[in-house]
Amino acid sequence: MLFITRGFRAALGTRDAFGKLLACGLSFAIALQCFVVIGGVTRLIPLTGLTTPFLAAGGSSLLANWIIAGLLLLISHAARGPVDTTPLPPTGTAAAIGIDIPTEAVKQA
């Protein structure tokens, strides 16, 4: 449960939308996997062939869970980093030929 809640907290803490969706989805995948295994053992739902996260005896399930953990750590590390405030380069045809055309908001400021 601690691993799942930390994954959701990393999803809430990151600033980009893709990181939020990825961390939330990966945390939900681990939570669903735990629910299915625990529900099958306690006979709340039918047993399946799903392995318990980080308790499988090797194989692709264990490797996939460690990749999920690594991605969640990467997202959490990026969420705790400094905010990048560098301005984006101008785009469009004016930027392609090297002309800097200010917008209305820049003229008023």
C-alpha positions as CSV (number, residue, x, y, z in Angstrom):
1,M,0.0,0.0,0.0
2,L,2.9,2.4,0.7
3,F,4.3,1.8,-2.8
4,I,1.0,2.5,-4.4
5,T,0.3,5.7,-2.4
6,R,3.8,7.0,-3.1
7,G,3.1,6.4,-6.8
8,F,-0.1,8.4,-6.6
9,R,1.7,11.2,-4.7
10,A,4.3,11.3,-7.4
11,A,1.5,11.6,-10.0
12,L,0.0,14.6,-8.1
13,G,3.4,16.2,-7.7
14,T,4.6,16.3,-11.2
15,R,4.0,19.2,-13.5
16,D,3.5,17.7,-16.9
17,A,0.3,15.9,-18.0
18,F,2.0,12.9,-19.4
19,G,3.9,12.3,-16.2
20,K,0.7,12.5,-14.2
21,L,-1.1,10.0,-16.4
22,L,1.9,7.6,-16.5
23,A,2.5,7.6,-12.8
24,C,-1.2,7.2,-12.0
25,G,-1.6,4.4,-14.5
26,L,1.5,2.5,-13.3
27,S,0.4,2.9,-9.7
28,F,-3.1,1.7,-10.6
29,A,-1.6,-1.3,-12.5
30,I,0.3,-2.4,-9.3
31,A,-2.8,-1.8,-7.2
32,L,-5.0,-3.9,-9.5
33,Q,-2.4,-6.7,-9.6
34,C,-2.3,-6.7,-5.7
35,F,-6.1,-6.6,-5.5
36,V,-6.5,-9.6,-7.9
37,V,-4.0,-11.7,-6.1
38,I,-5.2,-10.9,-2.6
39,G,-8.8,-11.2,-3.6
40,G,-8.1,-14.6,-5.1
41,V,-6.3,-15.8,-2.0
42,T,-9.1,-14.7,0.3
43,R,-11.7,-16.2,-2.1
44,L,-13.4,-12.9,-2.8
45,I,-12.8,-13.3,-6.5
46,P,-11.8,-16.3,-8.6
47,L,-8.2,-17.3,-8.7
48,T,-6.1,-16.1,-11.7
49,G,-2.6,-16.8,-12.9
50,L,-1.5,-13.3,-12.0
51,T,1.7,-13.1,-9.9
52,T,2.1,-11.0,-6.8
53,P,4.2,-7.9,-7.4
54,F,7.9,-8.3,-6.3
55,L,7.2,-11.8,-4.9
56,A,7.3,-13.8,-8.1
57,A,10.2,-16.2,-8.5
58,G,11.9,-14.4,-11.4
59,G,10.6,-14.1,-14.9
60,S,9.1,-11.3,-16.9
61,S,6.6,-10.3,-14.2
62,L,9.4,-9.4,-11.8
63,L,11.3,-7.5,-14.5
64,A,8.2,-5.6,-15.5
65,N,7.5,-4.6,-11.8
66,W,11.1,-3.4,-11.4
67,I,10.7,-1.3,-14.6
68,I,7.5,0.1,-13.2
69,A,9.3,1.0,-10.0
70,G,12.1,2.7,-11.9
71,L,9.7,4.7,-14.0
72,L,7.9,5.9,-10.8
73,L,11.2,6.8,-9.3
74,L,12.1,8.8,-12.4
75,I,8.8,10.7,-12.3
76,S,9.1,11.4,-8.6
77,H,12.6,12.7,-9.0
78,A,11.5,15.0,-11.9
79,A,8.6,16.2,-9.8
80,R,10.9,17.3,-7.0
81,G,13.4,19.0,-9.3
82,P,13.6,22.8,-10.0
83,V,11.1,24.4,-12.3
84,D,12.5,25.1,-15.8
85,T,11.7,28.8,-16.5
86,T,13.6,29.3,-19.8
87,P,11.5,30.8,-22.5
88,L,10.5,28.7,-25.5
89,P,12.0,29.7,-28.8
90,P,9.5,31.4,-31.2
91,T,7.8,29.3,-33.8
92,G,6.2,29.9,-37.1
93,T,7.3,31.4,-40.4
94,A,8.5,34.6,-38.8
95,A,10.9,32.6,-36.5
96,A,12.0,30.5,-39.5
97,I,13.4,33.6,-41.3
98,G,14.7,35.2,-38.2
99,I,12.1,38.0,-37.6
100,D,11.0,38.5,-34.0
101,I,7.4,39.7,-34.1
102,P,6.2,40.7,-30.6
103,T,2.7,39.7,-29.6
104,E,0.1,42.1,-28.2
105,A,0.8,41.0,-24.6
106,V,4.5,41.8,-25.0
107,K,3.7,45.3,-26.4
108,Q,1.6,46.2,-23.4
109,A,4.0,45.0,-20.8
